[in-house]
Amino acid sequence: MKKPSYAKNTGKHNADPKVEQTQKTMKTISYFMVIMMMFISFQSKCLGDHWIFSGIRILARDAFAEAMNEKKHEAMKQKQLTG
């Protein structure tokens, strides 16, 4: 997932080897899941259509939520500056 713009410049954290390994594993699993879902969707067209339309709906919902969070963050930042 992409970090929101207000959370990107929060400073550097110490790199923990266990955390890095977990992130690599999760990335590999997510790629494997996409490939597996594509294979299954070729077997069942209705299931593939459901996944596509559900994915589009979820992406739209997440984009809307991210935009709303950005606005809330900017409003809180303005409120802190003006007092």
PDB file of N, CA, C and O in Angstrom:
ATOM      1  N   MET A   1       0.823  -1.182   0.000  1.00  0.00           N
ATOM      2  CA  MET A   1       0.000   0.000   0.000  1.00  0.00           C
ATOM      3  C   MET A   1       0.866   1.244   0.000  1.00  0.00           C
ATOM      4  O   MET A   1       1.959   1.266   0.566  1.00  0.00           O
ATOM      5  N   LYS A   2       0.368   2.247  -0.628  1.00  0.00           N
ATOM      6  CA  LYS A   2       1.066   3.517  -0.691  1.00  0.00           C
ATOM      7  C   LYS A   2       0.779   4.328   0.569  1.00  0.00           C
ATOM      8  O   LYS A   2      -0.364   4.404   1.020  1.00  0.00           O
ATOM      9  N   LYS A   3       1.835   4.938   1.138  1.00  0.00           N
ATOM     10  CA  LYS A   3       1.653   5.771   2.317  1.00  0.00           C
ATOM     11  C   LYS A   3       1.009   7.089   1.912  1.00  0.00           C
ATOM     12  O   LYS A   3       1.285   7.613   0.833  1.00  0.00           O
ATOM     13  N   PRO A   4       0.144   7.630   2.782  1.00  0.00           N
ATOM     14  CA  PRO A   4      -0.398   8.959   2.495  1.00  0.00           C
ATOM     15  C   PRO A   4       0.716   9.998   2.514  1.00  0.00           C
ATOM     16  O   PRO A   4       1.751   9.793   3.147  1.00  0.00           O
ATOM     17  N   SER A   5       0.504  11.104   1.825  1.00  0.00           N
ATOM     18  CA  SER A   5       1.553  12.112   1.697  1.00  0.00           C
ATOM     19  C   SER A   5       1.952  12.693   3.051  1.00  0.00           C
ATOM     20  O   SER A   5       3.113  13.053   3.246  1.00  0.00           O
ATOM     21  N   TYR A   6       1.013  12.790   3.986  1.00  0.00           N
ATOM     22  CA  TYR A   6       1.349  13.367   5.279  1.00  0.00           C
ATOM     23  C   TYR A   6       2.153  12.415   6.162  1.00  0.00           C
ATOM     24  O   TYR A   6       2.701  12.840   7.179  1.00  0.00           O
ATOM     25  N   ALA A   7       2.234  11.145   5.796  1.00  0.00           N
ATOM     26  CA  ALA A   7       2.991  10.178   6.599  1.00  0.00           C
ATOM     27  C   ALA A   7       4.326   9.820   5.974  1.00  0.00           C
ATOM     28  O   ALA A   7       5.070   9.024   6.547  1.00  0.00           O
ATOM     29  N   LYS A   8       4.655  10.380   4.817  1.00  0.00           N
ATOM     30  CA  LYS A   8       5.876   9.988   4.124  1.00  0.00           C
ATOM     31  C   LYS A   8       7.134  10.533   4.777  1.00  0.00           C
ATOM     32  O   LYS A   8       8.126   9.810   4.867  1.00  0.00           O
ATOM     33  N   ASN A   9       7.136  11.757   5.229  1.00  0.00           N
ATOM     34  CA  ASN A   9       8.342  12.381   5.753  1.00  0.00           C
ATOM     35  C   ASN A   9       8.375  12.349   7.277  1.00  0.00           C
ATOM     36  O   ASN A   9       8.546  13.381   7.925  1.00  0.00           O
ATOM     37  N   THR A  10       8.212  11.167   7.836  1.00  0.00           N
ATOM     38  CA  THR A  10       8.187  11.052   9.288  1.00  0.00           C
ATOM     39  C   THR A  10       9.545  10.683   9.860  1.00  0.00           C
ATOM     40  O   THR A  10       9.654  10.468  11.068  1.00  0.00           O
ATOM     41  N   GLY A  11      10.574  10.602   9.045  1.00  0.00           N
ATOM     42  CA  GLY A  11      11.909  10.265   9.538  1.00  0.00           C
ATOM     43  C   GLY A  11      12.266   8.829   9.216  1.00  0.00           C
ATOM     44  O   GLY A  11      11.417   8.032   8.815  1.00  0.00           O
ATOM     45  N   LYS A  12      13.503   8.524   9.393  1.00  0.00           N
ATOM     46  CA  LYS A  12      14.000   7.171   9.109  1.00  0.00           C
ATOM     47  C   LYS A  12      13.859   6.299  10.352  1.00  0.00           C
ATOM     48  O   LYS A  12      14.034   6.759  11.480  1.00  0.00           O
ATOM     49  N   HIS A  13      13.545   5.057  10.119  1.00  0.00           N
ATOM     50  CA  HIS A  13      13.465   4.082  11.200  1.00  0.00           C
ATOM     51  C   HIS A  13      14.629   3.116  11.053  1.00  0.00           C
ATOM     52  O   HIS A  13      15.156   2.929   9.956  1.00  0.00           O
ATOM     53  N   ASN A  14      15.019   2.515  12.140  1.00  0.00           N
ATOM     54  CA  ASN A  14      16.081   1.513  12.079  1.00  0.00           C
ATOM     55  C   ASN A  14      15.599   0.317  11.283  1.00  0.00           C
ATOM     56  O   ASN A  14      14.492  -0.180  11.493  1.00  0.00           O
ATOM     57  N   ALA A  15      16.429  -0.134  10.379  1.00  0.00           N
ATOM     58  CA  ALA A  15      16.057  -1.270   9.542  1.00  0.00           C
ATOM     59  C   ALA A  15      16.243  -2.555  10.338  1.00  0.00           C
ATOM     60  O   ALA A  15      17.360  -2.905  10.719  1.00  0.00           O
ATOM     61  N   ASP A  16      15.152  -3.245  10.582  1.00  0.00           N
ATOM     62  CA  ASP A  16      15.191  -4.511  11.302  1.00  0.00           C
ATOM     63  C   ASP A  16      15.176  -5.638  10.271  1.00  0.00           C
ATOM     64  O   ASP A  16      14.291  -5.669   9.416  1.00  0.00           O
ATOM     65  N   PRO A  17      16.131  -6.562  10.332  1.00  0.00           N
ATOM     66  CA  PRO A  17      16.179  -7.637   9.325  1.00  0.00           C
ATOM     67  C   PRO A  17      14.904  -8.486   9.301  1.00  0.00           C
ATOM     68  O   PRO A  17      14.483  -8.939   8.237  1.00  0.00           O
ATOM     69  N   LYS A  18      14.294  -8.700  10.457  1.00  0.00           N
ATOM     70  CA  LYS A  18      13.063  -9.496  10.496  1.00  0.00           C
ATOM     71  C   LYS A  18      11.927  -8.777   9.776  1.00  0.00           C
ATOM     72  O   LYS A  18      11.141  -9.405   9.067  1.00  0.00           O
ATOM     73  N   VAL A  19      11.843  -7.472   9.958  1.00  0.00           N
ATOM     74  CA  VAL A  19      10.796  -6.685   9.302  1.00  0.00           C
ATOM     75  C   VAL A  19      11.007  -6.692   7.795  1.00  0.00           C
ATOM     76  O   VAL A  19      10.055  -6.853   7.030  1.00  0.00           O
ATOM     77  N   GLU A  20      12.248  -6.519   7.372  1.00  0.00           N
ATOM     78  CA  GLU A  20      12.550  -6.537   5.934  1.00  0.00           C
ATOM     79  C   GLU A  20      12.203  -7.887   5.324  1.00  0.00           C
ATOM     80  O   GLU A  20      11.649  -7.944   4.227  1.00  0.00           O
ATOM     81  N   GLN A  21      12.524  -8.985   6.029  1.00  0.00           N
ATOM     82  CA  GLN A  21      12.214 -10.327   5.514  1.00  0.00           C
ATOM     83  C   GLN A  21      10.708 -10.522   5.432  1.00  0.00           C
ATOM     84  O   GLN A  21      10.210 -11.110   4.472  1.00  0.00           O
ATOM     85  N   THR A  22       9.981 -10.038   6.428  1.00  0.00           N
ATOM     86  CA  THR A  22       8.518 -10.151   6.410  1.00  0.00           C
ATOM     87  C   THR A  22       7.931  -9.369   5.241  1.00  0.00           C
ATOM     88  O   THR A  22       7.008  -9.846   4.580  1.00  0.00           O
ATOM     89  N   GLN A  23       8.453  -8.181   4.982  1.00  0.00           N
ATOM     90  CA  GLN A  23       7.962  -7.385   3.852  1.00  0.00           C
ATOM     91  C   GLN A  23       8.228  -8.089   2.530  1.00  0.00           C
ATOM     92  O   GLN A  23       7.365  -8.089   1.653  1.00  0.00           O
ATOM     93  N   LYS A  24       9.403  -8.689   2.369  1.00  0.00           N
ATOM     94  CA  LYS A  24       9.709  -9.429   1.138  1.00  0.00           C
ATOM     95  C   LYS A  24       8.778 -10.624   0.968  1.00  0.00           C
ATOM     96  O   LYS A  24       8.307 -10.903  -0.134  1.00  0.00           O
ATOM     97  N   THR A  25       8.517 -11.330   2.073  1.00  0.00           N
ATOM     98  CA  THR A  25       7.624 -12.488   2.016  1.00  0.00           C
ATOM     99  C   THR A  25       6.210 -12.066   1.632  1.00  0.00           C
ATOM    100  O   THR A  25       5.571 -12.713   0.802  1.00  0.00           O
ATOM    101  N   MET A  26       5.727 -10.993   2.227  1.00  0.00           N
ATOM    102  CA  MET A  26       4.380 -10.522   1.908  1.00  0.00           C
ATOM    103  C   MET A  26       4.270 -10.080   0.456  1.00  0.00           C
ATOM    104  O   MET A  26       3.244 -10.307  -0.186  1.00  0.00           O
ATOM    105  N   LYS A  27       5.315  -9.453  -0.066  1.00  0.00           N
ATOM    106  CA  LYS A  27       5.310  -9.034  -1.467  1.00  0.00           C
ATOM    107  C   LYS A  27       5.253 -10.255  -2.384  1.00  0.00           C
ATOM    108  O   LYS A  27       4.508 -10.263  -3.365  1.00  0.00           O
ATOM    109  N   THR A  28       6.035 -11.282  -2.066  1.00  0.00           N
ATOM    110  CA  THR A  28       6.035 -12.510  -2.863  1.00  0.00           C
ATOM    111  C   THR A  28       4.670 -13.179  -2.814  1.00  0.00           C
ATOM    112  O   THR A  28       4.155 -13.618  -3.843  1.00  0.00           O
ATOM    113  N   ILE A  29       4.088 -13.258  -1.637  1.00  0.00           N
ATOM    114  CA  ILE A  29       2.775 -13.879  -1.485  1.00  0.00           C
ATOM    115  C   ILE A  29       1.722 -13.112  -2.285  1.00  0.00           C
ATOM    116  O   ILE A  29       0.859 -13.721  -2.917  1.00  0.00           O
ATOM    117  N   SER A  30       1.788 -11.777  -2.261  1.00  0.00           N
ATOM    118  CA  SER A  30       0.789 -11.010  -3.006  1.00  0.00           C
ATOM    119  C   SER A  30       0.910 -11.250  -4.508  1.00  0.00           C
ATOM    120  O   SER A  30      -0.109 -11.327  -5.196  1.00  0.00           O
ATOM    121  N   TYR A  31       2.134 -11.369  -5.037  1.00  0.00           N
ATOM    122  CA  TYR A  31       2.298 -11.690  -6.460  1.00  0.00           C
ATOM    123  C   TYR A  31       1.771 -13.093  -6.765  1.00  0.00           C
ATOM    124  O   TYR A  31       1.106 -13.302  -7.780  1.00  0.00           O
ATOM    125  N   PHE A  32       2.065 -14.044  -5.893  1.00  0.00           N
ATOM    126  CA  PHE A  32       1.590 -15.408  -6.090  1.00  0.00           C
ATOM    127  C   PHE A  32       0.065 -15.456  -6.084  1.00  0.00           C
ATOM    128  O   PHE A  32      -0.538 -16.174  -6.881  1.00  0.00           O
ATOM    129  N   MET A  33      -0.559 -14.694  -5.187  1.00  0.00           N
ATOM    130  CA  MET A  33      -2.014 -14.685  -5.111  1.00  0.00           C
ATOM    131  C   MET A  33      -2.635 -14.133  -6.393  1.00  0.00           C
ATOM    132  O   MET A  33      -3.659 -14.640  -6.849  1.00  0.00           O
ATOM    133  N   VAL A  34      -2.032 -13.110  -6.971  1.00  0.00           N
ATOM    134  CA  VAL A  34      -2.545 -12.553  -8.226  1.00  0.00           C
ATOM    135  C   VAL A  34      -2.482 -13.608  -9.326  1.00  0.00           C
ATOM    136  O   VAL A  34      -3.443 -13.786 -10.075  1.00  0.00           O
ATOM    137  N   ILE A  35      -1.366 -14.299  -9.421  1.00  0.00           N
ATOM    138  CA  ILE A  35      -1.215 -15.341 -10.447  1.00  0.00           C
ATOM    139  C   ILE A  35      -2.226 -16.457 -10.214  1.00  0.00           C
ATOM    140  O   ILE A  35      -2.852 -16.934 -11.160  1.00  0.00           O
ATOM    141  N   MET A  36      -2.389 -16.872  -8.971  1.00  0.00           N
ATOM    142  CA  MET A  36      -3.341 -17.944  -8.655  1.00  0.00           C
ATOM    143  C   MET A  36      -4.768 -17.506  -8.980  1.00  0.00           C
ATOM    144  O   MET A  36      -5.548 -18.291  -9.520  1.00  0.00           O
ATOM    145  N   MET A  37      -5.119 -16.249  -8.653  1.00  0.00           N
ATOM    146  CA  MET A  37      -6.461 -15.758  -8.946  1.00  0.00           C
ATOM    147  C   MET A  37      -6.713 -15.680 -10.447  1.00  0.00           C
ATOM    148  O   MET A  37      -7.823 -15.952 -10.904  1.00  0.00           O
ATOM    149  N   MET A  38      -5.686 -15.309 -11.220  1.00  0.00           N
ATOM    150  CA  MET A  38      -5.841 -15.279 -12.676  1.00  0.00           C
ATOM    151  C   MET A  38      -6.105 -16.681 -13.215  1.00  0.00           C
ATOM    152  O   MET A  38      -6.961 -16.867 -14.079  1.00  0.00           O
ATOM    153  N   PHE A  39      -5.373 -17.660 -12.707  1.00  0.00           N
ATOM    154  CA  PHE A  39      -5.565 -19.045 -13.145  1.00  0.00           C
ATOM    155  C   PHE A  39      -6.971 -19.518 -12.819  1.00  0.00           C
ATOM    156  O   PHE A  39      -7.623 -20.139 -13.658  1.00  0.00           O
ATOM    157  N   ILE A  40      -7.447 -19.232 -11.611  1.00  0.00           N
ATOM    158  CA  ILE A  40      -8.793 -19.661 -11.207  1.00  0.00           C
ATOM    159  C   ILE A  40      -9.855 -18.929 -12.016  1.00  0.00           C
ATOM    160  O   ILE A  40     -10.884 -19.515 -12.354  1.00  0.00           O
ATOM    161  N   SER A  41      -9.621 -17.653 -12.333  1.00  0.00           N
ATOM    162  CA  SER A  41     -10.632 -16.887 -13.072  1.00  0.00           C
ATOM    163  C   SER A  41     -10.804 -17.408 -14.497  1.00  0.00           C
ATOM    164  O   SER A  41     -11.873 -17.247 -15.085  1.00  0.00           O
ATOM    165  N   PHE A  42      -9.761 -18.033 -15.064  1.00  0.00           N
ATOM    166  CA  PHE A  42      -9.916 -18.636 -16.386  1.00  0.00           C
ATOM    167  C   PHE A  42     -10.790 -19.886 -16.313  1.00  0.00           C
ATOM    168  O   PHE A  42     -11.388 -20.289 -17.311  1.00  0.00           O
ATOM    169  N   GLN A  43     -10.865 -20.493 -15.141  1.00  0.00           N
ATOM    170  CA  GLN A  43     -11.691 -21.684 -14.974  1.00  0.00           C
ATOM    171  C   GLN A  43     -13.165 -21.324 -14.766  1.00  0.00           C
ATOM    172  O   GLN A  43     -14.054 -22.052 -15.207  1.00  0.00           O
ATOM    173  N   SER A  44     -13.416 -20.202 -14.095  1.00  0.00           N
ATOM    174  CA  SER A  44     -14.778 -19.789 -13.789  1.00  0.00           C
ATOM    175  C   SER A  44     -14.947 -18.313 -14.159  1.00  0.00           C
ATOM    176  O   SER A  44     -14.440 -17.436 -13.459  1.00  0.00           O
ATOM    177  N   LYS A  45     -15.643 -18.042 -15.237  1.00  0.00           N
ATOM    178  CA  LYS A  45     -15.802 -16.665 -15.727  1.00  0.00           C
ATOM    179  C   LYS A  45     -16.588 -15.796 -14.758  1.00  0.00           C
ATOM    180  O   LYS A  45     -16.255 -14.623 -14.584  1.00  0.00           O
ATOM    181  N   CYS A  46     -17.613 -16.333 -14.128  1.00  0.00           N
ATOM    182  CA  CYS A  46     -18.414 -15.540 -13.188  1.00  0.00           C
ATOM    183  C   CYS A  46     -17.572 -15.118 -11.985  1.00  0.00           C
ATOM    184  O   CYS A  46     -17.679 -13.987 -11.513  1.00  0.00           O
ATOM    185  N   LEU A  47     -16.757 -16.009 -11.506  1.00  0.00           N
ATOM    186  CA  LEU A  47     -15.897 -15.682 -10.373  1.00  0.00           C
ATOM    187  C   LEU A  47     -14.882 -14.609 -10.760  1.00  0.00           C
ATOM    188  O   LEU A  47     -14.602 -13.703  -9.976  1.00  0.00           O
ATOM    189  N   GLY A  48     -14.337 -14.711 -11.959  1.00  0.00           N
ATOM    190  CA  GLY A  48     -13.405 -13.698 -12.448  1.00  0.00           C
ATOM    191  C   GLY A  48     -14.065 -12.339 -12.562  1.00  0.00           C
ATOM    192  O   GLY A  48     -13.478 -11.329 -12.175  1.00  0.00           O
ATOM    193  N   ASP A  49     -15.287 -12.301 -13.093  1.00  0.00           N
ATOM    194  CA  ASP A  49     -16.022 -11.030 -13.194  1.00  0.00           C
ATOM    195  C   ASP A  49     -16.291 -10.440 -11.813  1.00  0.00           C
ATOM    196  O   ASP A  49     -16.166  -9.232 -11.608  1.00  0.00           O
ATOM    197  N   HIS A  50     -16.658 -11.293 -10.884  1.00  0.00           N
ATOM    198  CA  HIS A  50     -16.911 -10.831  -9.516  1.00  0.00           C
ATOM    199  C   HIS A  50     -15.647 -10.204  -8.925  1.00  0.00           C
ATOM    200  O   HIS A  50     -15.713  -9.135  -8.319  1.00  0.00           O
ATOM    201  N   TRP A  51     -14.507 -10.857  -9.096  1.00  0.00           N
ATOM    202  CA  TRP A  51     -13.246 -10.329  -8.562  1.00  0.00           C
ATOM    203  C   TRP A  51     -12.891  -8.989  -9.204  1.00  0.00           C
ATOM    204  O   TRP A  51     -12.433  -8.070  -8.525  1.00  0.00           O
ATOM    205  N   ILE A  52     -13.104  -8.887 -10.506  1.00  0.00           N
ATOM    206  CA  ILE A  52     -12.771  -7.638 -11.205  1.00  0.00           C
ATOM    207  C   ILE A  52     -13.634  -6.485 -10.692  1.00  0.00           C
ATOM    208  O   ILE A  52     -13.112  -5.431 -10.331  1.00  0.00           O
ATOM    209  N   PHE A  53     -14.943  -6.682 -10.660  1.00  0.00           N
ATOM    210  CA  PHE A  53     -15.831  -5.606 -10.244  1.00  0.00           C
ATOM    211  C   PHE A  53     -15.697  -5.288  -8.752  1.00  0.00           C
ATOM    212  O   PHE A  53     -15.825  -4.132  -8.349  1.00  0.00           O
ATOM    213  N   SER A  54     -15.442  -6.301  -7.945  1.00  0.00           N
ATOM    214  CA  SER A  54     -15.209  -6.045  -6.520  1.00  0.00           C
ATOM    215  C   SER A  54     -13.910  -5.265  -6.331  1.00  0.00           C
ATOM    216  O   SER A  54     -13.837  -4.364  -5.496  1.00  0.00           O
ATOM    217  N   GLY A  55     -12.901  -5.611  -7.100  1.00  0.00           N
ATOM    218  CA  GLY A  55     -11.631  -4.902  -7.018  1.00  0.00           C
ATOM    219  C   GLY A  55     -11.764  -3.445  -7.411  1.00  0.00           C
ATOM    220  O   GLY A  55     -11.191  -2.570  -6.762  1.00  0.00           O
ATOM    221  N   ILE A  56     -12.513  -3.177  -8.466  1.00  0.00           N
ATOM    222  CA  ILE A  56     -12.738  -1.795  -8.901  1.00  0.00           C
ATOM    223  C   ILE A  56     -13.478  -1.016  -7.818  1.00  0.00           C
ATOM    224  O   ILE A  56     -13.137   0.131  -7.531  1.00  0.00           O
ATOM    225  N   ARG A  57     -14.486  -1.635  -7.223  1.00  0.00           N
ATOM    226  CA  ARG A  57     -15.251  -0.979  -6.160  1.00  0.00           C
ATOM    227  C   ARG A  57     -14.360  -0.682  -4.951  1.00  0.00           C
ATOM    228  O   ARG A  57     -14.444   0.399  -4.368  1.00  0.00           O
ATOM    229  N   ILE A  58     -13.523  -1.623  -4.581  1.00  0.00           N
ATOM    230  CA  ILE A  58     -12.632  -1.432  -3.430  1.00  0.00           C
ATOM    231  C   ILE A  58     -11.609  -0.341  -3.717  1.00  0.00           C
ATOM    232  O   ILE A  58     -11.317   0.472  -2.840  1.00  0.00           O
ATOM    233  N   LEU A  59     -11.059  -0.309  -4.929  1.00  0.00           N
ATOM    234  CA  LEU A  59     -10.100   0.740  -5.284  1.00  0.00           C
ATOM    235  C   LEU A  59     -10.740   2.124  -5.217  1.00  0.00           C
ATOM    236  O   LEU A  59     -10.127   3.076  -4.734  1.00  0.00           O
ATOM    237  N   ALA A  60     -11.973   2.228  -5.702  1.00  0.00           N
ATOM    238  CA  ALA A  60     -12.677   3.512  -5.655  1.00  0.00           C
ATOM    239  C   ALA A  60     -12.947   3.923  -4.204  1.00  0.00           C
ATOM    240  O   ALA A  60     -12.775   5.087  -3.844  1.00  0.00           O
ATOM    241  N   ARG A  61     -13.369   2.971  -3.382  1.00  0.00           N
ATOM    242  CA  ARG A  61     -13.627   3.266  -1.973  1.00  0.00           C
ATOM    243  C   ARG A  61     -12.352   3.718  -1.266  1.00  0.00           C
ATOM    244  O   ARG A  61     -12.379   4.685  -0.506  1.00  0.00           O
ATOM    245  N   ASP A  62     -11.239   3.031  -1.507  1.00  0.00           N
ATOM    246  CA  ASP A  62      -9.973   3.395  -0.875  1.00  0.00           C
ATOM    247  C   ASP A  62      -9.468   4.751  -1.343  1.00  0.00           C
ATOM    248  O   ASP A  62      -8.926   5.519  -0.548  1.00  0.00           O
ATOM    249  N   ALA A  63      -9.642   5.052  -2.626  1.00  0.00           N
ATOM    250  CA  ALA A  63      -9.218   6.356  -3.142  1.00  0.00           C
ATOM    251  C   ALA A  63     -10.033   7.469  -2.488  1.00  0.00           C
ATOM    252  O   ALA A  63      -9.482   8.511  -2.133  1.00  0.00           O
ATOM    253  N   PHE A  64     -11.334   7.257  -2.326  1.00  0.00           N
ATOM    254  CA  PHE A  64     -12.188   8.239  -1.670  1.00  0.00           C
ATOM    255  C   PHE A  64     -11.781   8.426  -0.213  1.00  0.00           C
ATOM    256  O   PHE A  64     -11.695   9.556   0.269  1.00  0.00           O
ATOM    257  N   ALA A  65     -11.529   7.322   0.492  1.00  0.00           N
ATOM    258  CA  ALA A  65     -11.134   7.406   1.903  1.00  0.00           C
ATOM    259  C   ALA A  65      -9.794   8.111   2.053  1.00  0.00           C
ATOM    260  O   ALA A  65      -9.609   8.894   2.984  1.00  0.00           O
ATOM    261  N   GLU A  66      -8.858   7.845   1.149  1.00  0.00           N
ATOM    262  CA  GLU A  66      -7.555   8.504   1.201  1.00  0.00           C
ATOM    263  C   GLU A  66      -7.693  10.003   0.980  1.00  0.00           C
ATOM    264  O   GLU A  66      -7.042  10.794   1.663  1.00  0.00           O
ATOM    265  N   ALA A  67      -8.532  10.397   0.033  1.00  0.00           N
ATOM    266  CA  ALA A  67      -8.752  11.818  -0.222  1.00  0.00           C
ATOM    267  C   ALA A  67      -9.379  12.498   0.992  1.00  0.00           C
ATOM    268  O   ALA A  67      -9.007  13.619   1.337  1.00  0.00           O
ATOM    269  N   MET A  68     -10.314  11.835   1.631  1.00  0.00           N
ATOM    270  CA  MET A  68     -10.951  12.406   2.822  1.00  0.00           C
ATOM    271  C   MET A  68      -9.940  12.523   3.966  1.00  0.00           C
ATOM    272  O   MET A  68      -9.958  13.515   4.694  1.00  0.00           O
ATOM    273  N   ASN A  69      -9.072  11.545   4.136  1.00  0.00           N
ATOM    274  CA  ASN A  69      -8.062  11.602   5.187  1.00  0.00           C
ATOM    275  C   ASN A  69      -7.065  12.723   4.932  1.00  0.00           C
ATOM    276  O   ASN A  69      -6.617  13.383   5.870  1.00  0.00           O
ATOM    277  N   GLU A  70      -6.716  12.940   3.668  1.00  0.00           N
ATOM    278  CA  GLU A  70      -5.820  14.047   3.323  1.00  0.00           C
ATOM    279  C   GLU A  70      -6.452  15.384   3.714  1.00  0.00           C
ATOM    280  O   GLU A  70      -5.787  16.253   4.277  1.00  0.00           O
ATOM    281  N   LYS A  71      -7.754  15.539   3.407  1.00  0.00           N
ATOM    282  CA  LYS A  71      -8.455  16.779   3.749  1.00  0.00           C
ATOM    283  C   LYS A  71      -8.508  16.974   5.263  1.00  0.00           C
ATOM    284  O   LYS A  71      -8.294  18.082   5.754  1.00  0.00           O
ATOM    285  N   LYS A  72      -8.793  15.902   6.004  1.00  0.00           N
ATOM    286  CA  LYS A  72      -8.835  15.997   7.468  1.00  0.00           C
ATOM    287  C   LYS A  72      -7.467  16.388   8.026  1.00  0.00           C
ATOM    288  O   LYS A  72      -7.369  17.206   8.941  1.00  0.00           O
ATOM    289  N   HIS A  73      -6.425  15.799   7.469  1.00  0.00           N
ATOM    290  CA  HIS A  73      -5.078  16.111   7.940  1.00  0.00           C
ATOM    291  C   HIS A  73      -4.738  17.578   7.680  1.00  0.00           C
ATOM    292  O   HIS A  73      -4.188  18.254   8.549  1.00  0.00           O
ATOM    293  N   GLU A  74      -5.063  18.063   6.494  1.00  0.00           N
ATOM    294  CA  GLU A  74      -4.800  19.471   6.170  1.00  0.00           C
ATOM    295  C   GLU A  74      -5.596  20.402   7.079  1.00  0.00           C
ATOM    296  O   GLU A  74      -5.081  21.437   7.502  1.00  0.00           O
ATOM    297  N   ALA A  75      -6.841  20.049   7.383  1.00  0.00           N
ATOM    298  CA  ALA A  75      -7.664  20.875   8.272  1.00  0.00           C
ATOM    299  C   ALA A  75      -7.078  20.902   9.679  1.00  0.00           C
ATOM    300  O   ALA A  75      -7.056  21.954  10.318  1.00  0.00           O
ATOM    301  N   MET A  76      -6.604  19.757  10.171  1.00  0.00           N
ATOM    302  CA  MET A  76      -5.991  19.707  11.496  1.00  0.00           C
ATOM    303  C   MET A  76      -4.699  20.518  11.523  1.00  0.00           C
ATOM    304  O   MET A  76      -4.400  21.201  12.503  1.00  0.00           O
ATOM    305  N   LYS A  77      -3.937  20.433  10.432  1.00  0.00           N
ATOM    306  CA  LYS A  77      -2.682  21.187  10.333  1.00  0.00           C
ATOM    307  C   LYS A  77      -2.965  22.693  10.351  1.00  0.00           C
ATOM    308  O   LYS A  77      -2.275  23.449  11.035  1.00  0.00           O
ATOM    309  N   GLN A  78      -3.971  23.119   9.604  1.00  0.00           N
ATOM    310  CA  GLN A  78      -4.356  24.542   9.586  1.00  0.00           C
ATOM    311  C   GLN A  78      -4.831  24.993  10.968  1.00  0.00           C
ATOM    312  O   GLN A  78      -4.501  26.091  11.416  1.00  0.00           O
ATOM    313  N   LYS A  79      -5.605  24.142  11.639  1.00  0.00           N
ATOM    314  CA  LYS A  79      -6.118  24.476  12.954  1.00  0.00           C
ATOM    315  C   LYS A  79      -4.976  24.653  13.960  1.00  0.00           C
ATOM    316  O   LYS A  79      -5.019  25.541  14.811  1.00  0.00           O
ATOM    317  N   GLN A  80      -3.963  23.800  13.852  1.00  0.00           N
ATOM    318  CA  GLN A  80      -2.804  23.914  14.751  1.00  0.00           C
ATOM    319  C   GLN A  80      -2.014  25.181  14.471  1.00  0.00           C
ATOM    320  O   GLN A  80      -1.502  25.814  15.395  1.00  0.00           O
ATOM    321  N   LEU A  81      -1.911  25.554  13.199  1.00  0.00           N
ATOM    322  CA  LEU A  81      -1.149  26.755  12.837  1.00  0.00           C
ATOM    323  C   LEU A  81      -1.866  28.024  13.286  1.00  0.00           C
ATOM    324  O   LEU A  81      -1.232  28.969  13.755  1.00  0.00           O
ATOM    325  N   THR A  82      -3.184  28.042  13.143  1.00  0.00           N
ATOM    326  CA  THR A  82      -3.934  29.254  13.487  1.00  0.00           C
ATOM    327  C   THR A  82      -4.279  29.300  14.966  1.00  0.00           C
ATOM    328  O   THR A  82      -4.561  30.371  15.503  1.00  0.00           O
ATOM    329  N   GLY A  83      -4.259  28.171  15.618  1.00  0.00           N
ATOM    330  CA  GLY A  83      -4.486  28.142  17.065  1.00  0.00           C
ATOM    331  C   GLY A  83      -5.884  28.035  17.392  1.00  0.00           C
ATOM    332  O   GLY A  83      -6.241  27.999  18.570  1.00  0.00           O
TER     333      GLY A  83
END
